[in-house]
């Protein structure tokens, strides 16, 4: 645009700045722009409109205004890219405005010009129709009927935390009334917090997600800006912000709830709480907008009253008082209250404690007894929930973590209060709760100022809430997408009504890999995809274990089961989730080289000691058997099955990795086309109607048939199901079993289903098993095959149907042998067994490996690794003398061998 400009060409929209704000901008510009430049501009009337001096004034003015707006948590719609030479050329009149500003030494009104402001009113680019559709879809998923008992469990967790906080003696053992929810994506953390409202708890939910994240619930601008933006401030400035924010929050809660309570006659406040909750837990309600606008107004008002010392000023705090980080590093996992280790007084502490106490006093009918039922004072009354709280754990450039200061703020008002008012931080990242932290502590919340305890994170959000009942699906339909999608975390099922299958599969792949494209050479991606199906075990003591597990839970859908009381270690893993297993299988086999590259990553981690291979070759065995099935079904896949991430057909379609596979075909592929000719004809006939369908492995922690106390003493947690039901349930979710280390005779079980009409309609009478025993000794173990029996007390899988016993002797070179007893007339088949002895890890025993040399090489490498006994393992075994009857735990002479 060229030519003369009128005043109408440069309209203004005043920024939300006070006179004090504008003075600060003017002072900043005067400090940064050389005086000679200002003098030149003032004397340049009618001169070139694109001088360097003029451009510099514009840049520093816009920068100063933008910085101040962010610091004050006001809307910043200034665009630094518009402070350019091109803008000055397009608007000649701008030079006159700049000259006048320099002459008057008043620059802030330059930033009021709309030519430097982003035109749209929203903070982010206007959402596209696709974004709006996605937002509506996520909202619909979020308001689906809630299923499961996780809310009851979390309610009890908060109640017990309040009891613990009071302590038994004079001193309170816990630091403050805050706790955390840590779990991987899609498990229902956000929904858990908002559903607390149905237990009569006042829930103030706030989401702190990144501005670029268009997930749901959406980012709450006021709390997110105050607590996560402009982190170049000092520790004292951020402390003042935290105190002002909590002060404003308590004041607004008090006003909102008390005004509603006054409209009621004295009595039960539950109806007020319900109305307030229904409005504030509706993420699209005007009530939320109005609430946070009031919070922002009160926050700004309070912040101006808090005196923040300048960096060179000293506070009245003891300069020798340690920070949270110093105390944690000093004390490790200990919990010691040291009166000398007093934290500095917070800037603004009196404001937050006063507002908190006033809220409790004015709303005492809510925070003491709720109704005639005399609800315990330990029952949670108010939960302030911060979702997507991971930004609070990031270290600022000034050397502090927001989470530490927020924790101290909560401590300041809650340390002397019995009221069950809780702040909950939810995130996928472990740093928000600092589990899996090393003993030497890096950035811990495990030990706070003066060493008080913090609460272990809550992790129990439920599983399989949307799964079909066992009797609700035919065994021949278990491979259908509509059935498989119900298992695992609730996210997958919640997407079904609004999204095609391809979008759900791609989302699962993206979440599993934390990438739109699977990179098998990336360690975290490769281990995530392999762990989900093959049950990789991480060695607790390995130096890389902590960081890997943290990343896996935060970014790769690994699930946290529990955390130790001292918060030093989290027990994590990939539970049975067949849809995710199918996605992992698709990723592994999508490109011919993916599998070999991922196995190479695994081999390096095994060599480095981070991934366990088992005492008897258990890992190699899991890989061998499931990969054989993978490769078999992909030789000639039937049409209409889901075998990639782009399927857009019906949910009645079957997932290729969950489809049933003939036992006859599987054994022929695994052990060669001549396999059935190695035994009697009756063997093949016996299994002509037998099928397997496993897509992943799950690990047991108990015997297949454990000893159960007398029925009179047994409770619901110790009761066991029948062998038939145990097997059938694994069939329904297409899982196979890795037995516990103490299981006698066998290491694995693969379910078999007999599709034989002669067996009747009861599916429980149609199941059997493949039992696998793993060996990696230097000597042949063929005689051990004869001892495998499902009649053993620890197995007890009795059936009239035949079963299979497979002994994988992975470390010897000998001949494949197969036996099957001939059936006697009228003989009951309670122990009729096809026994297979499969030695070595070569294409001689497993011919399919000849077609896949890369896989054979990696599997052989794992077995070779098993042959090596590191000196560290010997020393570890000897120090545990007597722990087992194995020679390496008994013969101390071995260290000299």
N, C-alpha and C positions, 0 to 999 in steps of 0.2 A: 504494500500500500504506500503511496507517495502523495505529495501535495500538502497543502496547509491543513492544520487541525484546529478545530474549535473546542471550546470547553466541553461540549457534549461528547467529544471523542474520548474524553478521559473521565468517565463517571467514577464515583467513589462509593465504597461500602466500608463504613467505619469498622475497624477491628474492635473486639471486645476488650479494650485497654483502658485502664484508669490513667489519670494524670501522672501518678507516680510511675506507672509502667512506661508511659511515653517519655518521661524524664530519663529513665534508665536507657531507653533506646538512643536518645539524643546524646547522652554521655558516652555510650559505647561508640557511636559513630565519631564523635569528636576525639576519642582516644585513639581510634584506629586509622582515621584519614589524616594524612599530614596537613598541617595548617597552610602550607604553601599551595596545596591543591585547592583548598577552600577559597583562598584569596584569588587564585587564577579563575575559578568558576565565577565568582562574584564580579570580576572585572571583564568577563567574556560576553557581555550582552551583545546578541546578534552574531556571535561567532559560531563555529562548527558545533553541531549538536551531538556529535559522537566522540567527544574527547575522552581520553583515558580517565581523566579526573572525574568527569561526570559519571562514567560507568562505575568507577570505584565507589562513589557515594551511594549509588543505587544498590550495588551488591552488598555493601556493609549494612545498609539500612534494612534491606529485606532479611539478611542473615540475622541481624540483631533482633528484629521483630519476631522472626520464626522461632529463634531460640527461646525468647521470653515466653511466647505463647505455649511452647511445649513445657517449659519449666513450671508455668502456672496451671498446666493441664487444661488449657483453653483450646478451642478449635483452631487448628493451624491449617489454613487453606492457601498459604503462600507457596509459590512455585519458584524456586531458585533459578530454574532454567529460563524463566521469563525475564530475569535480570540480565539482559544481553544487549549486545551492540545492535542487533536486528530490531529489538524493541525501541531503542532510542531513535533509530532511523525511521521507523514506521510512525512515530509520534513526535514530530518536531516540537510541539508545545511542551513536551516533557522537560526540555532543557530549561525553559522558563521556570517551571516548578522546582527543579533542582537548584537553580540559581537563587530563587527566593528562599528555599530551605537553608542554603549555605549562608545567606545573608542574615537570616533570623536565628541561625543556629538551632533550628527545629526541623527534624528529619522524619519523625514518625508518620506524618501524613502521606509521605511517599508510599508507604506500605498499604495505605488505605485505597490506593488506586486499583481499580478492578483489573487493569492490564497485568498486574502482578499476582492476581489471585486465581485459583483454580475455579472454573465456572460452575461445576456441579456442586450441589449442596451436600452431598454425602462425603464421607471421609475416604471412601474408596471409589474407583470407577463404577459407574452405574452398572448394576448387574445385568447380564445378558438374560435372554429368555431361558437359556440353558441353566444359568445360575439360579434363576428364580424357580425353575422346575426342580432342580436339585434340592433347593432349600425347602420347598413344599414337601418333597418326597421324604427328606430327613425329618421334617416336623411330623409327618404322618407316622413314621417309624417310631418316633420318640413318644407319641401319645397312645401307642398300642396298649391294650390291656397288659398289665404287669403280671408276670408269672414267676413263682418261686418264693422262697422263704428268706432270701438274703436280707430283706429289710428288717425282719424280726431279729435276725442274728446281729445286724449292725446296731440296732436299737439296744440290744443287750450288751454289746461291746461298749457303747457309750455309757450305758448305765454302770457297768463294772468299772470303767475308767474313772467315773466320778467317785465311786467308793474308794478306789485306790488313791485318788488324789487327796482325799481327806487324811489318809494314813491312820496309824494306830497311836502314835505318840504325839509329842508337841510339834515336831517338825513334819512338814509335808514332803513326802519322798519324790513327788513328780514336779517337774519344772513349771508347767503351765497347762492350761486347758485347751490344748490343740493336739490333733492326731492326724493321721493320713490314711488314704486309701490308695494302694499301689497295685495295679494290675494291668495286664496287656490290653490292647485295643479291642473294642467290640464286646467287652464282657459285662457292660452295664453300670459303669461307675457313676456317670451323670444321672442316670435314671434312679439309681439307688438313693442318691442324696435327695432328689426331689420327692421320691415316694415316702420319705420319712414323714411328710405332712399328713399321711393317712394314719399315722400313729399319734396324731395330736401334737406333733413337734412343730414349732415355728421354724420355717426354713427360708433363709435368705440366700439364694443361689446366685453366684457370680462366676462368669467365665472369663478367663484371662488368656485365651488362645491368641496366637499370633495374628496380626491384622490380615496377613495374606491367606490365612486358613479360613475357607468358607464352610467349615463344618458346622454341625448343629449340636447343641445350642450355640447360637452366635455369640461373638465377643461382646461383653458388656463394656462399653467405651469408658465410662467414668472410672470404675475401679481399675480397669486395665491400664488406663493412662496414668493414673496416680501411682500405681504400684509397680509398673513394669517399664515405663518410658522415661526418657531423659535421665539415664543412669550415670551421667557425668557429674552429678551432684556429689556433695560431700556426704560422709556418713551422718553428720549432724543434720544436714538438710533432709536426707531421706528419713531419718528418725522422726523429724518434725512432720513430714508428710504422712508417715504411718500413724502417728498419734492423732493428727488432724483428721485422717480418714476414719479411724475407729470412733473418734469423738462424734463426727458427723453421722456415722452409721447408727450409733446408739441413740443420738438425739432424734434422728428421723424415725427409728423404730418406736421410740417412746411416744412421739407425737402421733404417728399413724395409728398405733394400737390403742393408745389411751383415748383418742377422739372417737374411735369406734366403740370402745368399752363404755364410754359415758352415755351412749345412746341406749344401753341396756340397763335393766334393773340389776341391782347387786345379785350376783349368783354365778351361774356357769358361764365362763368365758369361751367355751369350746366353739360356739357358733361363730364368734368373732374371729377366732384363730382359723377356723375352716375357710371363712370368706376371704380373709387376708391371704392365706396360703394358696387358695385356688387362683387368686389374681396374680400373686407374685411368682407362682410356679408355672404360670402360663407364659411361655417365652415370647409370645407375640402380643402381650397385653399392654395397654396404655398405662396401667398401674405401675409396671416396672419402670417405664420411661419417666413417669412423674416422680417415683421414689428416688431414682438415681439423680434426677435433676435437683431435688432437694438436698441430697447428699453432697452434690458438687457445690451448691451454694453455701451450705454450712461448712464444708471443707475449706473453701476459700476464705470464709470469714474467720475460721479458727486459725488457719495457717498464718494469717497476718498478725495474730495475737501472740504466737509462739516466738520467743526470742531465740534465734539460732546464732550461736557464737561463730565469729569469723574464724578461719583456719588458724590464725595466729593467736587467738584468744584461748585461755585455759578455762575449763569448766571446774566445778567444785568437786569433781570426781577424784578419787585416788589415782594418781598417774601410774601406780604400780599394779592397779587392778587388771587382771588378765582379760583378754577377749575370749569369746566362746571358742575360737579356734585354738588359742594358746592353752586354755584349760583342757580342751579335749585332747590335744597332743600330749599334755603333761600327764593326764590321768588315764588315757586309753579307755578301756571299757569299765573302769571302776566308777562307783557312785559315791562320792564323798562330799559332804557339805562343809565347806571351810568358810568360817565367818570372815576371814581376811580377804577372801576372793569375792568381794562385793562388786557388782557391776556398776558402771557409771550411771548416774541418774539420767533418765531419758529427757530429751528436749520435748516438752509438751506432755509429760507424764501426768501432771495434775489435771490437765484438761480431759484426758481419756478416762482416768479413774473417777473423776467427778461425774462425767456423763454416764458411765457404766453404773455407778451407785445410784444415780438419779433414776435411771431406767428401771433398776431392780425395785426401788422404792415405789415409784409410781405404778408399776405393773406387778406389784407384789401378789396379786391374785393369780397371776399366771406363773410366777417363778417360785411359789411356795406350794400351795395345793390347788389342783386344777378343778376338782369337783368333789361331790359327796363320796366318791370311791377312795378318797384320801390317797391319791397317787403318790408314790414315794418321791421324796425330794431329790433322789438320785436319778430318777427318770429324766432323760434329756428334755429340756424345755425349749431351747433355742439353738439352732445350728446355723452358723455362718459358713457357707460352703464355697470354697474357691476351687473351681474346676480348671483343668488344663494348667496346673500351677507350676509347671516346669520352669517358666522364666524366672521365678523367684529364687531358684537355686543357682543361677548363673552369677559368676563373680563379676562385679562391676570393675570399671577401669580405675576406680578409686580404692580398690582392694577390700571391699566388703560384699557380703552376700545378702540380698534383700530378705531371704528367709530367716536369717539370724536376727535381723532387726525387727521383723514382724513378730518373731517368736518372743523377743524381749518385750515388745509392746503388749502382747497377749499376757505375758507373765506379770506385767505391771498392774493390770487391773484384775487378774484372776487369782493371783497368788494367795490372797486372803479371803477368797469368796467360796462359799459352798454351793452357790447356785449352779445348776447343771446347764451352763451355757458353753457351747463348744464351737471351736473353729476347726473345720475339716479341710485338708488340702488333698485334692485328688489328682493323680497323674499316672502316666505309664512309666515315667522315669523314676528310678530308684532314689535319685538324689533328694527328692522331695521328702523321703523318709530315711535316707541314708542306710538302706540295708545293703548287704554284701560289701560293707566297708572294711578295709584292712585295719588291722589292729593299730597301726601307727597313725591312723586317721588323717584324711586329707582336708575335707571340707565338711566336717560332720555336724549333724544335729543330734548325734547319739548322746553326747555329754554336753550339757548346756552350761551357762555361766554358773559357777559354784558347784558344778558337778551333779545336779539333780537329774533324775531319770526322765526319759521321754518314752512315750507309748510305742510299742511295736505296731507297724502298719496293719491295717485291716485288709485282708486279701480274699475273703470268702464271698464271692459274688454269685455263686451257683454255676451249674453246668447242665446241659441237656434239658433246659426248661421247656423247649418246644419239640422235644422228641416224641415220636409216635409210641403209644403203648405197645408192649410186646405182642399183644393179641390183635392190634389194630392194623397190622400189615402182613400180607402173605409172604412166606419165605421166598417166593419167586419174584417178589416185587421189591426186595430190599435194596437193589441196585439203582432204583429210580431216584432221580434228583429230588423229587418232592419228599421222599423219605429220608434220604441222606442229609438234606439241608437242615433238618431239625436237630441233629446232634451237635454238641459242642456249645460254643458261645451263642448268645441270642441274636447277635448281629445278622448272621446269614439269613435266618428265617424272617427277620423283620424287613428284609429287602425284597422278599419274593413277590409281594402283591404289586409293587410299583416298578420293578426292574426286570429286564429280561435276564435269562440265565448267563449270557455272555458278560454282562456288566458285573454280575455278582462274582463270577469266576475271576474276572480281571481285577476286581477290587481285592479279592482274597490273595491273589498273586502279588499285587502291589504292596499290600500290608505285610505279607510274609517276607518279601525281599526288601521292603522299603525302597522300592525302585519299580519303575514301569517296565524295565527290561531286566531279566534275570542274568546276572553275571556269575557264572559258575566258578570263576577264579577269585571272586571276592570272598574272603574267609567267612564273614558274617552271613552272607547270603547262602553260601554253600552249606555251612553247618546248620542253618535254619531249615533249609529244604530237606537235608538228610536227617536231621534230628526228628523232624515231624513224623517221618515214616519209620525210621529205623531205630529210634530210641537211643540216641547217643548219650552216654554217661560222661559227665564232666568230673574230672578229678578235683576234689575239694582243695587240695593243697597247692595246686599249680598256680604260679604267679599271674597267669593270664585269665584264670577262671573268673575272678570277680568282675573284671571289665567286660568279659564276653557275656556273662549272665546279665549284667546291667543292660547292655545293648540289646540282648535278645529279648528281654522283657519289654523294654521301652520301644523297640523298633521292629521286632521280628515275631511277634505274637506268642512268644514263650510265656507260660503262665507261672505266676508265683503261687506256690502252695502254702507256705508259711515262712515265718521269720523267727529265728531264735530269740529268746527273751533279752539277751544282751545285744541284739541287733547286729551281730557280727556276721551272720550268714543267712541267706535266703535259700530255701529249698524250692527249686523251680523245675519245670519240665514241659513237655508237650503232651497233654492228655489226649485221649482218643477223640479225634475230630475228623471223621472220614472225608468230609467235603474238602478240608484243607489238605488231607493226604492225597486226594485225587489231583488237586491243583499242584501239589509238590511233584507228583509223578509226571504230570503234563510238562512241567518246567524241566524236569530231568531228561525227558526223552524228546523234547520239542526239537532240539538240534542234535545231530548225531554225536557231536563231541562233548555235549554238556555233561553227560554222566561221567565220562572218564576224567574230565577236568575237575569235577566236584569230588570224585573219589581221590584224586591226587591231593586236593586240599585236605581231605580227611586223613589221608596217610601221613601227611606232614604233621598234623596235629596229634596223631597217635604217636609218631616218632618223638615229638616234643613232649609227650607225657600229659597233654591236656585232656585227651579223650581216652577213656578206658576201653580196652578190648575184651575184658573178661578173663577169667581164669582158665576157661576151656575153649576159647575161640567163639564165644557167644556172638560177638559183633560180626565176625566174618560169616558165621552161619546165617544170621538175620539178613545180611546183604545178599548172600548167595541164593537163598530160597525165594525172597521177594523179588529180586531182580530177574530171576528165572521166569517167574510168573509175568512180570512186566513185559519182558521181551517176547514171551509166548503170545500174549494177547494182542501184541502190536504187529505180529506177522501178517495177519489177514483179518483186520478188524471188521466187524459187521457194519452195515450201513445204519445210520440213524442213531448211533451211540454218541455220547459226549466224550470226545477224545482230544479236544483242544479248547482254547479259551474264547472261541468265537461262536460257540453254538447258540442259536437263537430260537430253537424250537420249543417243544412242549416240555413241561416238568415231568411228564411221564416217561421221558427218555431215560435210558440207563447210562450211568457213568461207567466207562470202559474198565476202570480199575476196581470197580465193585461188582462187576458181572461174575456170575458163577462160571467156573472152569472145570471141565471133566478131570477127575483124578487120574484117569487113564492117560489123557493127553498131557497132563502136567508131568507125570513121572516119565513118560516117553521123552518129553522135551528136556527135562532135568538130567536124566540118566541115560538117554540114548534110545533110538528106535528099537533096539533089540532087547530092551529092558524086560518086557513081558515074556519073552521067549526064555528067559533065564529061570523061570519057575513054572509051576504046574498051571494048566489052563484054568483050573478053578479060581485061581487068584484074580485073573482079569474078569472072569464072570462075576466074582464076588463084588467087584467095585465098578461094575458097568453102569450103575445108576448113581455113583458117588460124585460129589462136587465140592470144590473149595471156592472161596471168594475173598480171601484176605487182601486188604489194601495197605495195612500198616501193622506195626507191632505195638503192644502195650505191655508194660512190665508189672509183675506181681511183687508184693512184699510179704506174702504169706504162702503157706503150702496150698496146693490145689484142694486138698481135703484136710483142713486143720482139725485138731482136736477141739471139740465144742463142749463147754460145760453142760451139766445137766439142764434139761429144759426149764426146770424150776428156777435155775440161777441165770439162765441166758437172757440177755436183753436183745433189743432189735439190732444193735450194732454188732453183736457177736454171732447172731444167727447166720447160717449159711444156706444157700440155695442148693438144689439138687444138681448132680453132675450134668443131667440133661438140660436143665435151664441155664446153667453156666455156659455150656457149649452153644446153646441156641442164641443166647444174648450176644455172644461174640459174633455169631453168624449175622445177626440182624444189623450190627454196625461194622461188619466186614473187618474185624480185627483178629489178629493172631496173638498168642501169649508168649512172652519171655518169662519163664518161671523165676522164682526167687533163688538166691544162691544156696539156700538150705534145702531146696527141694530134692529129695532122693530120686535117683534113676533117670530122670528126664530134665531137660532144660527148656523145652518149648512145647507148645501145643497149637496145632492148626485145626480149626473146626471142619468137620465133614458133614455134608447133608446128603441123605439118600432120597432121591426123587423116584421112589418106587411105589406105585399105587397099591401094591400088595401089603404095604406096611400100615395102611390105615390113614386116617385124617389127622391124627395127633402128631404135631411136629416134634414133640418131645421124644417120640419113639423113632424118629428118623435121623437122629444125630449120632455121630461118632467122632473120632479124633485121629490126627496124625501126631504122635509123640516123637520128639526129636531129642537125641542125646548128643552132646558135643564133646569131642575129645581132641586134644592137641599134644598128647604125649609122644615120645619117641618110639614107643613100642606099640604093637598092634593091640587093639582093644576089642576085637571082634567077639570075644567071649562075653563081653558086657552086654551085647545086644540081647542075649538070651534072658537076661535078668529083668529087662524092661517089661513091666506088667501093669495094666490098669487096675489090677486087683489090690495093688499095694495100699497099705493103710493111708499113705499120704496122697493117694490119687483117687481111688474109689470111683472110677468112671465105668461102672458095669453096664453092659448092654448086650443085647442079642445080636447086634450088628458087628461085623468085623472092623478092626482098626489097623493102623499102620504104625510100626516102630522103625524109625530111621536113625541109625548111628552114623554121624559124620566124623570120621577119624581123619581130621584134616592134615595131620603132620606125618603120615606114613604113605609109602608107595606099595600098594598091593592090589588085590583083585576085588572087583565088585561082586558081592554075593547077595542072592535073594532067596528067601524060603517062605513057604506058605503051607500049613498043615492041610492034608486032605480031610475033607469033611466026612465024619462017620455018619451013618444013617441015624436019623432022629436025634442027632447031637445038638445040644443047645450051644449057640455060638458065643458063650460068655467071654471067651478069651482067644478067639480065632484071630490070628495076627499075621499080617504080611510084614516080614522082618527084612530090612534092607541094611546092608553094611556097605557104606560108601567111603572109600579111603582117598586121601589126597585132595588136592585142589587143582587138578589138571583136566585137560580135555579128554583124557582117557576115561575118567570116571564121569565127568560132566561135559559131554560133547558140545553143548551149546557154547561153552567158553572158547572153543576153537574158532567160532565165528565172531567173537568179541575179545580179541587179544588184549586190548587195553584194560578191560574189566578183569580178565584173568590175571594180568600183571599186578594190578592194584590189590586184588584179593590175595594173591600169593604173597605180596609184600606184607600184608597184615599177618598172615600165618608165620612168615619168616620172623617178623617182629616178636611173635609169641614165643619163638624158640630162644630169644635172647632174654636173659635174666639180668637186668641192670644191678650193679652193686648196691644202689640205693634200695632196691626192692629186697635184696637179701638182708641188709641191715635193718630195714623196717620190720621184716618178718621175725628176725631174731629178738628184737626188743619186745615183741609180742609173744614171748614164749608161753606155750600152753594154751593159747587162744584157740587153736584147732589141733587136730591130731595129725596134720600134715607134717611131712619131714622138715619143711622149711621153717616151721614154727617150733621145732623140737631139737633138731640136730645142730647144736652150736658149732660143731666142727666144720660146718659148711663154709664158714667165713674164711677158712684157711685153704679151701679147695681151689 
